[in-house]
Amino acid sequence: MLRAILFTLLGLLCLVSKAQKADSTDQLDTTITLNAFTIQGIRTSDSLNSSPIHTLVIDNDEVDNAPVQSTSDLLKLGSSLDVKNRGGLGVQSDLSIRGGTFDQSLVLIDGVKLSDPQTGHHLMNLPLFIDQIERVEVISNGGSRWFGPYAFSGAVNLVTKRAIENQLQVRFSGGDFGYLDAGLSGSFVTKNSSTTISGNHRRSDGFMTNTDFDLTNFSLFSTIDVKNTEFKVNLGVTDKNFGAQNFYTSNFPSQYEATRNYFGSVQAKMDFGKLTVTPRVYYRRQYDRFELYRNTKNWYQWQNGHLINGEDTAASWYKTPNYHRNEVRAVELNAAYKSKFGTTHVGLEYRHESINSNNLGQTTGDTILDYNGAFYTKYDYRENTSAFFEHNGKIEKFRFSIGMLANFHSQYGNDVFPGADVSYDFTKKIRLFAGANRNMRFPTFTDLYYNLGGAQGSIDLQPEQSQNYQLGLRYTNPIFHVTGTGFYRQGQNLIDWIRYNGSNQTVAANITEVNFIGFELDAKFRFDQKNKKAYFKTLIIRYTGMDADRSSDGFESNYVLDYLQHKFYMGIDHKIVGGLMARWAVRLENRAGGYFDTKQAKEVEFVTYGLLDFRLYQKYKGLNWYFEIANLLDTEYRDIGLVQQPGRWLKLGASYTIKFKKK
């Protein structure tokens, strides 16, 4: 695998000399669409072409027209991203980056962290829907240097849309399995402000037993300009209830979960010429009720002190659902100073994480009652402070970004995360880039304390560490860009949930060193850049291949050694007639590792599968409509263990926008 990566990179490098000669005679306009983007997920405000830091972008055009209806399904299109769904439409999803686990990834909204201290299973409980996303930025070479111990394998930043005119939008869609989705949003724009308020409700009866869901979202995104300062306010509430058939264990299939998430952030960008100061505060509260036996109508009911469903009686040791409430409070202060030597960034962050629970934490001796019958008898908290320094500069054709983040944790002590990214421009269109970063992650409260249904956490877990390296080449012109990247990650003390052969117990443990090596290819053709009447509009090809130097011999790995060895994605847009368009999306996935099949009483390997999705869409004045078929070929597949994924799923939807003229 390593040889293949090196030969591929060498092959790309051999194209440089030819492309340099061709570049001198190429008369095409060199204004490239990527220049419009700035990297918001990290500290630099440079455009993608001006920064040495390699970032994958899923742009607005791809976001708007992708044959998906959830943010988690949208992220499946990214080359370095592995999104393992439980249930349909991303009701519960685990996000992994370059072979990392769901706990090692970070999601941000407009640069604000949404990491969950209880468990990464809640990371994708996002207070926004796909139609509120302007673009997606992916930092995949580890992110501790920028985000502290929350982006071990990388980060995904969701950049929200900023309204440019007053409008009211109504959205409605429906489909198979009792699927209904309705939304209403209004945008209000003045000379110095832009505010969008949205509400959305989505539900389904489920594609199989105990996969029904009910989801409600409210959000507010507002930007206010006052003299040399830009204020941004984000508020969101997400309420989600869903059947969780086999979601977390196949030993107790009839699971159920209900979560509620509150999120708010306020940030400002104050421009003093050469000096820019960016303060930020944010708050996140997550409620979680997890039922190992679904205790609702037509499921398990309490009778004479026992949970009974027909002829089945719940285990006698099960008395109550797990109730959790975790909170994150944080404040940041960042500053950037521009000089003839480049841009220097410095900053501080303080973050307080806590959990109240009847299952996770230290016993308090008191019982705290909460809404909807929740009660808490345990509690824990931790504090984290970080300080960073970074300098970005340019020397002729070289660009560099060198920095370090010092971290101070109340339970795990102090550590330093250095990193550097460099690039060299052979021409305006060809760039060689490289990066190296050190990363670390602390155990979640679930890793430390969980004890139920045959799963046992460990209070003795230690932080996991890694060193990430990458080398790549990018070629860009107005109608085509391609990037090839080789990467290597050395991991130590990786935290995993494992089951040793012959045991019924799954335990949290620091497994020994595991190293990942891989290669990514990201290519996009914009046929309509030169010819607006072209039949084909865009063609996107993405591939990721990776391998680990250790297998799960003697034990079953739930997460660390369960990764995508090969992932291929191709999406193409083309015209039908008039303004009617079609998008086809093909995705092939080959996953390493396996899962324990309770019916066969043995571990079985994941099966390679391919999916074909189709979307027919049209935009006419204020009306946008689509017809979509997910999993057109009705392929049977699994992302996680015994959790069956939906088969063919038809959806039809439309939105209508009314625009109001400014007075």
C-alpha positions as CSV (number, residue, x, y, z in Angstrom):
1,M,0.0,0.0,0.0
2,L,2.8,2.4,0.9
3,R,4.5,1.8,-2.4
4,A,1.3,2.5,-4.3
5,I,0.9,5.8,-2.5
6,L,4.5,6.8,-3.2
7,F,4.3,5.8,-6.9
8,T,1.1,7.7,-7.3
9,L,2.6,10.8,-5.8
10,L,5.7,10.5,-7.9
11,G,3.5,10.1,-11.0
12,L,1.7,13.3,-10.1
13,L,4.9,15.1,-9.6
14,C,6.1,14.0,-13.0
15,L,3.2,15.9,-14.5
16,V,4.6,19.1,-13.0
17,S,7.2,19.8,-15.7
18,K,4.8,19.1,-18.5
19,A,2.1,21.3,-16.9
20,Q,4.7,24.1,-16.4
21,K,5.4,24.1,-20.2
22,A,1.7,24.0,-21.0
23,D,0.9,26.7,-18.5
24,S,3.0,29.3,-20.4
25,T,0.9,29.0,-23.5
26,D,-2.5,28.4,-21.7
27,Q,-4.6,31.5,-22.3
28,L,-7.6,30.4,-20.1
29,D,-8.8,32.7,-17.4
30,T,-7.0,31.7,-14.2
31,T,-9.8,33.0,-11.9
32,I,-10.8,29.9,-10.1
33,T,-14.0,29.3,-8.2
34,L,-12.1,28.1,-5.1
35,N,-10.8,31.7,-4.6
36,A,-14.2,32.7,-3.3
37,F,-13.9,30.5,-0.2
38,T,-12.1,31.3,3.0
39,I,-11.2,28.7,5.6
40,Q,-13.4,29.5,8.6
41,G,-12.8,26.3,10.5
42,I,-9.2,27.3,11.4
43,R,-7.7,30.6,12.3
44,T,-6.6,31.8,8.9
45,S,-9.0,33.9,6.8
46,D,-7.0,33.2,3.6
47,S,-8.7,31.8,0.6
48,L,-8.0,28.1,-0.1
49,N,-5.6,29.1,-2.8
50,S,-3.6,31.4,-0.5
51,S,-3.3,28.9,2.4
52,P,-0.8,26.1,2.6
53,I,-3.2,24.1,4.7
54,H,-5.0,21.3,2.7
55,T,-8.7,21.5,3.1
56,L,-11.5,19.6,1.3
57,V,-14.5,21.7,0.4
58,I,-18.0,20.5,-0.5
59,D,-19.2,23.7,-2.2
60,N,-22.7,25.3,-2.3
61,D,-23.6,23.8,-5.7
62,E,-22.9,20.3,-4.5
63,V,-24.7,20.9,-1.2
64,D,-27.8,22.2,-2.9
65,N,-28.1,19.4,-5.5
66,A,-26.8,16.3,-3.8
67,P,-29.3,13.4,-3.7
68,V,-29.4,13.4,0.1
69,Q,-31.7,14.9,2.7
70,S,-29.6,15.0,5.8
71,T,-26.2,16.5,6.9
72,S,-24.8,13.1,7.7
73,D,-25.6,11.7,4.3
74,L,-24.1,14.8,2.7
75,L,-20.8,14.2,4.6
76,K,-20.7,10.6,3.1
77,L,-19.7,12.3,-0.1
78,G,-16.4,13.6,1.3
79,S,-13.3,11.6,0.4
80,S,-11.8,11.4,3.9
81,L,-15.1,11.0,5.7
82,D,-16.7,7.8,6.9
83,V,-20.3,8.3,8.2
84,K,-21.7,5.2,9.8
85,N,-25.5,5.5,10.0
86,R,-27.9,3.8,12.4
87,G,-31.3,4.2,10.9
88,G,-32.5,6.3,8.0
89,L,-31.7,9.9,7.1
90,G,-28.9,10.1,9.6
91,V,-31.1,9.8,12.7
92,Q,-28.0,8.6,14.6
93,S,-24.6,8.8,12.9
94,D,-21.0,8.3,13.8
95,L,-18.5,10.5,11.9
96,S,-15.0,9.3,11.3
97,I,-12.1,11.0,9.5
98,R,-9.2,9.1,7.8
99,G,-9.8,5.9,9.8
100,G,-10.4,7.6,13.2
101,T,-13.3,6.8,15.5
102,F,-16.4,8.8,16.1
103,D,-15.0,10.1,19.4
104,Q,-11.9,11.4,17.5
105,S,-13.8,13.7,15.2
106,L,-15.0,17.3,15.7
107,V,-17.9,19.2,14.1
108,L,-18.1,23.0,14.1
109,I,-20.7,25.4,13.0
110,D,-19.2,28.6,11.7
111,G,-16.0,27.8,13.6
112,V,-17.8,27.0,16.9
113,K,-17.0,23.6,18.4
114,L,-19.9,21.1,19.0
115,S,-18.0,18.2,20.6
116,D,-19.9,16.2,23.2
117,P,-18.1,15.2,26.4
118,Q,-20.6,12.3,27.0
119,T,-20.0,10.5,23.8
120,G,-19.2,11.1,20.1
121,H,-22.5,9.2,19.3
122,H,-24.2,12.6,19.9
123,L,-21.7,14.6,17.8
124,M,-24.1,14.7,14.8
125,N,-27.1,16.0,16.8
126,L,-26.9,19.3,14.9
127,P,-29.2,22.3,15.3
128,L,-29.5,22.9,11.5
129,F,-30.7,21.1,8.4
130,I,-28.9,20.6,5.1
131,D,-30.6,23.6,3.4
132,Q,-29.0,26.0,5.9
133,I,-25.5,24.9,4.9
134,E,-23.5,27.1,2.5
135,R,-20.5,24.8,2.2
136,V,-18.5,22.1,4.2
137,E,-14.8,22.4,5.1
138,V,-12.9,19.3,6.1
139,I,-9.6,19.4,7.9
140,S,-8.4,15.8,7.8
141,N,-4.8,15.8,9.0
142,G,-5.6,16.1,12.7
143,G,-6.7,19.3,14.4
144,S,-5.4,19.5,17.9
145,R,-3.1,22.3,16.9
146,W,-6.1,24.5,16.1
147,F,-8.9,23.0,18.2
148,G,-7.2,21.4,21.2
149,P,-8.0,17.8,22.3
150,Y,-11.3,17.6,20.4
151,A,-10.1,17.0,16.8
152,F,-7.8,14.0,17.1
153,S,-8.3,12.8,13.5
154,G,-9.7,16.0,12.0
155,A,-12.7,18.4,11.9
156,V,-15.7,19.3,9.8
157,N,-16.8,22.9,9.7
158,L,-20.3,23.6,8.5
159,V,-20.5,27.2,7.2
160,T,-24.1,28.6,7.3
161,K,-25.7,30.6,4.6
162,R,-26.0,34.4,5.1
163,A,-29.3,35.8,3.6
164,I,-28.9,38.6,1.2
165,E,-32.5,39.6,0.8
166,N,-35.8,39.5,2.6
167,Q,-37.7,36.3,1.9
168,L,-40.0,33.7,3.2
169,Q,-39.6,30.0,2.3
170,V,-41.9,27.1,2.7
171,R,-40.6,23.5,2.3
172,F,-42.5,20.2,2.2
173,S,-41.5,16.7,1.2
174,G,-42.8,13.1,1.6
175,G,-41.9,9.6,0.6
176,D,-41.8,5.9,1.5
177,F,-42.1,4.5,5.0
178,G,-44.4,7.3,6.2
179,Y,-41.7,10.0,5.6
180,L,-42.9,13.6,6.0
181,D,-40.8,16.7,6.2
182,A,-42.1,20.3,6.6
183,G,-40.2,23.5,7.2
184,L,-40.7,27.3,7.3
185,S,-37.9,29.9,7.3
186,G,-37.8,33.7,7.1
187,S,-34.9,35.9,6.3
188,F,-34.7,39.6,7.3
189,V,-32.0,41.8,5.8
190,T,-31.2,45.4,6.6
191,K,-28.3,47.6,5.6
192,N,-26.2,46.3,8.5
193,S,-27.7,43.0,9.4
194,S,-28.9,39.6,8.1
195,T,-31.1,37.2,10.2
196,T,-32.6,33.8,9.3
197,I,-35.1,32.0,11.5
198,S,-36.0,28.4,10.6
199,G,-38.2,25.7,12.0
200,N,-38.5,22.1,10.6
201,H,-40.2,18.9,11.5
202,R,-39.3,15.5,10.1
203,R,-40.8,12.1,10.9
204,S,-41.0,8.5,9.5
205,D,-42.7,5.2,10.5
206,G,-39.4,3.5,9.8
207,F,-38.2,1.1,7.1
208,M,-38.3,-1.9,9.5
209,T,-39.5,-2.5,13.0
210,N,-38.3,0.0,15.6
211,T,-36.7,2.4,13.2
212,D,-39.3,5.1,13.4
213,F,-38.2,8.7,14.2
214,D,-39.5,12.1,15.0
215,L,-37.2,15.2,14.7
216,T,-37.8,18.9,15.3
217,N,-35.3,21.7,14.7
218,F,-35.4,25.4,15.4
219,S,-32.5,27.7,14.6
220,L,-31.5,31.4,14.3
221,F,-28.5,32.6,12.4
222,S,-27.8,36.4,12.6
223,T,-25.0,38.6,11.4
224,I,-24.8,42.3,12.4
225,D,-22.2,44.8,11.1
226,V,-21.4,47.7,13.4
227,K,-18.6,50.0,12.1
228,N,-15.5,47.8,12.1
229,T,-17.1,44.9,13.9
230,E,-19.0,41.9,12.7
231,F,-21.2,40.2,15.2
232,K,-22.5,36.7,14.6
233,V,-25.2,35.0,16.7
234,N,-26.2,31.3,16.3
235,L,-29.0,29.7,18.3
236,G,-30.5,26.2,17.9
237,V,-32.7,23.6,19.5
238,T,-32.9,20.0,18.3
239,D,-35.5,17.5,19.6
240,K,-35.1,13.9,18.4
241,N,-36.9,10.6,19.3
242,F,-36.2,7.4,17.5
243,G,-36.4,3.6,17.7
244,A,-32.9,2.2,17.9
245,Q,-33.2,-1.4,16.7
246,N,-29.8,-3.1,17.4
247,F,-28.2,0.3,17.5
248,Y,-25.6,-0.1,20.3
249,T,-25.9,-3.9,21.1
250,S,-27.6,-6.8,19.4
251,N,-28.0,-8.5,22.8
252,F,-30.9,-6.1,23.5
253,P,-32.4,-5.2,20.1
254,S,-35.5,-3.2,21.2
255,Q,-33.7,0.0,22.2
256,Y,-35.1,3.5,22.1
257,E,-33.5,6.9,22.5
258,A,-34.7,10.5,22.9
259,T,-32.3,13.5,22.8
260,R,-32.7,17.2,23.1
261,N,-29.9,19.7,22.3
262,Y,-29.6,23.4,23.0
263,F,-26.8,25.4,21.4
264,G,-25.9,29.1,21.4
265,S,-22.9,31.1,20.4
266,V,-22.0,34.8,20.1
267,Q,-18.8,35.9,18.3
268,A,-17.4,39.1,17.0
269,K,-14.7,40.0,14.5
270,M,-13.2,43.4,15.3
271,D,-11.1,44.9,12.6
272,F,-8.4,47.5,13.6
273,G,-6.5,47.5,10.4
274,K,-3.5,45.3,10.8
275,L,-5.0,43.9,14.1
276,T,-8.1,41.7,14.2
277,V,-9.6,40.5,17.5
278,T,-12.2,37.7,17.6
279,P,-13.9,37.0,21.0
280,R,-16.3,34.1,21.2
281,V,-18.6,32.5,23.8
282,Y,-20.7,29.4,23.3
283,Y,-22.9,27.0,25.3
284,R,-24.2,23.6,24.6
285,R,-26.6,21.4,26.6
286,Q,-27.5,17.8,25.6
287,Y,-30.3,15.7,27.2
288,D,-30.3,12.0,26.5
289,R,-32.7,9.3,27.6
290,F,-31.7,5.8,26.5
291,E,-34.0,2.8,27.0
292,L,-32.4,-0.6,26.7
293,Y,-36.0,-1.9,26.4
294,R,-38.3,0.4,24.6
295,N,-40.9,1.5,27.1
296,T,-43.8,2.9,25.0
297,K,-47.2,1.8,23.7
298,N,-47.1,-1.5,21.8
299,W,-43.7,-2.3,23.3
300,Y,-42.5,-3.0,26.8
301,Q,-44.9,-2.0,29.6
302,W,-44.5,-2.1,33.4
303,Q,-46.6,-4.9,35.0
304,N,-46.2,-5.8,38.7
305,G,-42.7,-4.4,38.8
306,H,-41.6,-6.1,35.5
307,L,-41.1,-4.8,32.0
308,I,-43.1,-7.1,29.7
309,N,-43.7,-7.2,26.0
310,G,-46.0,-10.1,25.1
311,E,-44.2,-13.2,26.3
312,D,-40.8,-11.4,26.7
313,T,-39.8,-10.1,30.1
314,A,-36.9,-7.6,30.5
315,A,-33.8,-8.6,32.5
316,S,-34.5,-8.3,36.3
317,W,-31.5,-6.0,36.8
318,Y,-32.9,-3.4,34.4
319,K,-35.0,-0.9,36.4
320,T,-34.8,2.5,34.6
321,P,-33.6,4.2,31.4
322,N,-30.2,5.9,31.4
323,Y,-30.7,9.7,31.9
324,H,-27.9,12.1,31.0
325,R,-27.5,15.8,30.9
326,N,-24.2,17.2,29.7
327,E,-23.2,20.8,29.4
328,V,-20.3,22.7,27.8
329,R,-19.5,26.3,28.5
330,A,-16.6,28.0,26.8
331,V,-15.0,31.3,26.0
332,E,-12.3,32.1,23.4
333,L,-10.2,35.2,22.6
334,N,-8.2,35.2,19.4
335,A,-6.1,37.9,17.8
336,A,-4.3,38.2,14.4
337,Y,-1.7,40.7,13.5
338,K,-0.6,41.3,9.9
339,S,2.9,42.5,9.2
340,K,5.5,42.4,6.4
341,F,6.5,39.0,7.7
342,G,3.0,37.5,7.4
343,T,0.1,37.0,9.9
344,T,0.6,36.1,13.5
345,H,-2.2,34.5,15.5
346,V,-2.4,34.2,19.3
347,G,-5.3,33.2,21.6
348,L,-6.7,31.6,24.7
349,E,-9.7,29.3,25.4
350,Y,-11.3,28.1,28.6
351,R,-13.8,25.3,28.5
352,H,-15.9,23.7,31.3
353,E,-17.5,20.3,30.7
354,S,-19.9,18.5,33.1
355,I,-22.4,15.7,33.2
356,N,-25.4,14.8,35.4
357,S,-26.5,11.2,35.1
358,N,-27.9,8.1,36.8
359,N,-25.2,6.0,35.1
360,L,-22.1,8.1,34.4
361,G,-20.0,9.9,36.9
362,Q,-19.2,9.9,40.6
363,T,-22.1,9.1,43.0
364,T,-23.2,12.3,44.8
365,G,-25.5,10.9,47.5
366,D,-28.3,13.2,46.2
367,T,-31.0,12.8,43.6
368,I,-31.6,15.7,41.2
369,L,-35.0,15.6,39.4
370,D,-35.2,17.0,35.8
371,Y,-37.9,17.3,33.1
372,N,-39.7,14.4,31.6
373,G,-39.1,12.1,34.6
374,A,-35.3,12.3,34.4
375,F,-33.3,11.9,37.6
376,Y,-29.5,12.1,38.3
377,T,-27.5,10.5,41.1
378,K,-24.1,11.0,39.6
379,Y,-22.0,13.9,38.5
380,D,-18.6,14.7,37.1
381,Y,-16.9,17.7,35.5
382,R,-13.6,18.8,34.0
383,E,-11.9,22.0,32.9
384,N,-9.6,22.6,30.0
385,T,-7.6,25.7,29.2
386,S,-5.5,26.2,26.0
387,A,-3.2,28.9,24.6
388,F,-1.9,29.0,21.0
389,F,0.6,30.7,18.8
390,E,0.7,30.5,15.0
391,H,2.4,32.3,12.2
392,N,1.5,32.2,8.5
393,G,3.8,33.6,5.9
394,K,5.1,33.5,2.3
395,I,8.6,33.4,0.9
396,E,8.5,33.7,-2.9
397,K,6.7,30.5,-4.0
398,F,6.7,28.9,-0.5
399,R,3.8,29.3,1.9
400,F,4.0,28.1,5.5
401,S,1.9,27.9,8.6
402,I,3.7,26.9,11.8
403,G,2.1,26.8,15.2
404,M,1.7,25.3,18.6
405,L,-1.2,24.8,21.1
406,A,-0.4,24.4,24.8
407,N,-3.1,22.5,26.7
408,F,-3.9,22.5,30.5
409,H,-6.4,19.9,31.7
410,S,-7.8,19.6,35.2
411,Q,-7.6,15.8,35.2
412,Y,-5.0,14.8,32.6
413,G,-2.3,17.4,33.1
414,N,-0.5,19.5,30.5
415,D,0.6,18.8,26.9
416,V,1.7,20.6,23.8
417,F,0.4,20.1,20.2
418,P,2.9,21.5,17.6
419,G,2.3,21.4,13.9
420,A,3.4,22.8,10.5
421,D,2.0,23.0,7.0
422,V,4.0,24.1,4.0
423,S,3.3,24.4,0.2
424,Y,5.3,25.3,-2.9
425,D,3.7,26.7,-6.0
426,F,5.3,25.3,-9.2
427,T,2.9,27.5,-11.2
428,K,-0.3,29.3,-10.5
429,K,-2.1,26.0,-11.1
430,I,0.2,23.4,-9.5
431,R,1.0,23.2,-5.8
432,L,2.9,20.7,-3.7
433,F,1.9,20.7,0.0
434,A,2.8,18.8,3.2
435,G,1.8,18.9,6.8
436,A,2.7,17.4,10.2
437,N,0.6,17.7,13.4
438,R,0.6,16.1,16.8
439,N,-2.8,15.2,18.3
440,M,-4.4,13.9,21.5
441,R,-7.9,13.0,22.9
442,F,-9.2,12.6,26.4
443,P,-11.7,9.8,27.3
444,T,-15.4,10.7,27.2
445,F,-17.6,10.2,30.2
446,T,-19.0,7.1,28.6
447,D,-15.5,5.7,28.1
448,L,-14.8,6.2,31.8
449,Y,-18.0,5.2,33.5
450,Y,-20.5,3.3,31.4
451,N,-21.7,0.0,32.9
452,L,-24.9,-1.6,31.5
453,G,-25.9,-4.4,29.3
454,G,-22.6,-6.2,29.1
455,A,-20.5,-3.0,28.4
456,Q,-18.0,-1.8,30.9
457,G,-16.0,1.5,30.9
458,S,-12.7,2.1,32.7
459,I,-11.8,4.9,35.0
460,D,-8.1,4.0,34.4
461,L,-8.2,5.0,30.7
462,Q,-5.4,7.3,29.5
463,P,-5.5,10.0,26.8
464,E,-4.7,8.7,23.3
465,Q,-2.1,10.3,21.1
466,S,-1.1,10.4,17.4
467,Q,1.3,12.0,14.9
468,N,-0.3,12.9,11.5
469,Y,1.7,13.4,8.3
470,Q,0.5,14.1,4.8
471,L,2.0,15.0,1.4
472,G,0.1,15.9,-1.7
473,L,-0.1,17.7,-5.0
474,R,-2.9,19.8,-6.4
475,Y,-3.7,21.0,-9.9
476,T,-6.3,23.7,-10.5
477,N,-7.7,25.5,-13.6
478,P,-11.1,27.1,-14.2
479,I,-12.8,23.9,-15.3
480,F,-10.9,21.2,-13.5
481,H,-9.1,20.6,-10.2
482,V,-7.5,17.4,-8.8
483,T,-5.7,16.7,-5.6
484,G,-3.8,13.6,-4.6
485,T,-2.8,13.2,-1.0
486,G,-0.8,10.5,0.8
487,F,-1.2,10.4,4.6
488,Y,0.2,8.5,7.6
489,R,-0.9,8.4,11.2
490,Q,1.0,6.9,14.1
491,G,-1.4,6.2,17.0
492,Q,-0.6,5.3,20.6
493,N,-2.9,4.2,23.5
494,L,-5.9,4.3,21.2
495,I,-9.2,4.0,23.1
496,D,-11.5,1.3,21.9
497,W,-14.4,-0.9,23.0
498,I,-13.3,-4.5,22.6
499,R,-14.6,-8.0,23.3
500,Y,-12.1,-10.7,23.8
501,N,-12.8,-14.1,22.1
502,G,-14.8,-16.2,24.4
503,S,-16.1,-13.3,26.5
504,N,-19.6,-11.8,26.6
505,Q,-18.3,-8.5,28.0
506,T,-17.3,-5.5,26.0
507,V,-14.8,-3.3,27.7
508,A,-13.1,0.1,27.1
509,A,-9.3,-0.2,26.9
510,N,-6.2,1.6,25.6
511,I,-5.0,-0.8,22.9
512,T,-1.4,-0.8,21.7
513,E,0.0,1.3,18.9
514,V,-1.9,1.3,15.5
515,N,-0.6,3.1,12.4
516,F,-2.7,4.0,9.4
517,I,-1.4,4.7,5.9
518,G,-3.6,5.8,3.0
519,F,-4.2,7.8,-0.2
520,E,-6.9,10.2,-1.2
521,L,-7.9,11.5,-4.6
522,D,-10.3,14.4,-5.1
523,A,-11.2,15.6,-8.6
524,K,-13.9,17.9,-10.0
525,F,-14.8,18.9,-13.5
526,R,-16.9,22.0,-14.2
527,F,-18.0,21.6,-17.8
528,D,-20.3,24.6,-17.6
529,Q,-17.5,27.0,-16.8
530,K,-16.6,27.5,-20.5
531,N,-19.9,26.5,-22.0
532,K,-23.1,27.3,-20.1
533,K,-25.1,25.1,-22.6
534,A,-23.0,22.0,-22.0
535,Y,-25.0,18.8,-21.5
536,F,-22.9,17.7,-18.5
537,K,-22.6,20.3,-15.7
538,T,-20.2,18.7,-13.2
539,L,-18.4,15.5,-12.6
540,I,-16.9,14.7,-9.2
541,I,-14.6,11.7,-8.4
542,R,-13.3,10.9,-5.0
543,Y,-11.4,8.0,-3.6
544,T,-9.9,7.0,-0.3
545,G,-7.8,3.9,0.4
546,M,-6.1,3.1,3.7
547,D,-4.7,0.2,5.7
548,A,-3.8,-0.4,9.4
549,D,-0.8,-2.3,10.6
550,R,-2.8,-4.3,13.1
551,S,-5.9,-6.5,12.9
552,S,-8.3,-7.6,15.6
553,D,-6.8,-11.1,16.2
554,G,-8.1,-12.5,19.4
555,F,-10.6,-9.8,20.0
556,E,-13.4,-7.9,18.3
557,S,-12.8,-4.2,17.8
558,N,-15.9,-2.1,17.9
559,Y,-14.4,1.1,16.5
560,V,-10.6,1.5,16.1
561,L,-10.1,-1.4,13.6
562,D,-13.5,-0.9,11.9
563,Y,-12.6,1.5,9.1
564,L,-13.1,2.0,5.4
565,Q,-10.3,0.3,3.5
566,H,-11.6,1.6,0.2
567,K,-14.2,4.2,-0.6
568,F,-15.1,5.4,-4.1
569,Y,-17.6,8.2,-4.9
570,M,-18.6,9.6,-8.3
571,G,-21.3,12.2,-8.8
572,I,-22.4,13.7,-12.1
573,D,-25.0,16.4,-13.1
574,H,-26.5,16.7,-16.5
575,K,-29.4,18.3,-18.3
576,I,-32.6,16.6,-19.3
577,V,-34.6,19.3,-21.0
578,G,-34.9,23.0,-20.4
579,G,-34.1,23.7,-16.8
580,L,-34.7,20.1,-15.7
581,M,-31.5,18.5,-14.3
582,A,-30.4,15.1,-13.0
583,R,-27.7,14.0,-10.6
584,W,-26.4,10.5,-10.3
585,A,-24.3,9.4,-7.4
586,V,-22.3,6.1,-7.1
587,R,-20.7,5.0,-3.9
588,L,-18.6,1.9,-3.3
589,E,-17.4,1.0,0.2
590,N,-15.2,-1.8,1.5
591,R,-14.9,-1.9,5.3
592,A,-12.2,-3.7,7.3
593,G,-13.0,-5.6,10.4
594,G,-16.2,-7.4,11.3
595,Y,-18.9,-7.7,13.9
596,F,-20.3,-10.4,16.2
597,D,-23.4,-12.0,14.6
598,T,-25.5,-13.3,17.5
599,K,-27.5,-15.6,15.2
600,Q,-24.3,-17.3,14.0
601,A,-22.5,-16.9,17.3
602,K,-19.3,-15.8,15.6
603,E,-17.6,-12.8,14.2
604,V,-18.3,-12.2,10.5
605,E,-16.6,-9.7,8.1
606,F,-18.3,-6.7,6.6
607,V,-19.5,-7.2,3.0
608,T,-18.3,-4.8,0.2
609,Y,-21.3,-2.9,-1.2
610,G,-22.2,-0.3,-3.9
611,L,-25.0,2.2,-3.8
612,L,-26.6,4.2,-6.6
613,D,-28.6,7.4,-5.8
614,F,-30.6,9.5,-8.2
615,R,-32.1,13.0,-8.1
616,L,-34.2,14.8,-10.6
617,Y,-34.5,18.5,-9.9
618,Q,-35.6,21.8,-11.3
619,K,-35.4,25.5,-10.2
620,Y,-38.0,27.8,-11.8
621,K,-38.2,31.3,-10.3
622,G,-39.2,30.8,-6.7
623,L,-40.1,27.2,-7.0
624,N,-37.6,24.4,-6.5
625,W,-38.7,20.8,-6.7
626,Y,-37.0,17.4,-6.7
627,F,-37.7,13.7,-7.0
628,E,-35.1,11.5,-5.4
629,I,-34.5,7.7,-5.2
630,A,-31.9,6.7,-2.5
631,N,-30.4,3.2,-3.0
632,L,-32.0,2.8,-6.4
633,L,-30.8,-0.8,-6.8
634,D,-32.3,-1.7,-3.3
635,T,-28.9,-2.9,-2.1
636,E,-28.7,-4.6,1.3
637,Y,-25.9,-3.2,3.4
638,R,-24.6,-2.4,6.9
639,D,-22.4,0.3,8.3
640,I,-22.4,-1.0,11.8
641,G,-22.8,-4.6,13.1
642,L,-26.3,-6.0,12.8
643,V,-27.9,-2.6,12.1
644,Q,-29.6,-3.0,8.7
645,Q,-29.7,0.1,6.5
646,P,-32.7,1.2,4.4
647,G,-33.4,-0.2,1.0
648,R,-34.8,1.7,-1.9
649,W,-36.4,5.0,-0.7
650,L,-38.4,7.4,-2.9
651,K,-38.9,11.0,-1.9
652,L,-40.6,13.9,-3.5
653,G,-40.3,17.5,-2.3
654,A,-40.5,21.2,-3.1
655,S,-39.8,24.6,-1.7
656,Y,-41.3,27.9,-2.6
657,T,-39.6,31.2,-1.9
658,I,-41.4,34.6,-1.7
659,K,-39.0,37.5,-2.0
660,F,-39.9,40.9,-0.6
661,K,-38.5,44.1,-1.9
662,K,-36.7,46.4,0.5
663,K,-38.5,49.6,1.3
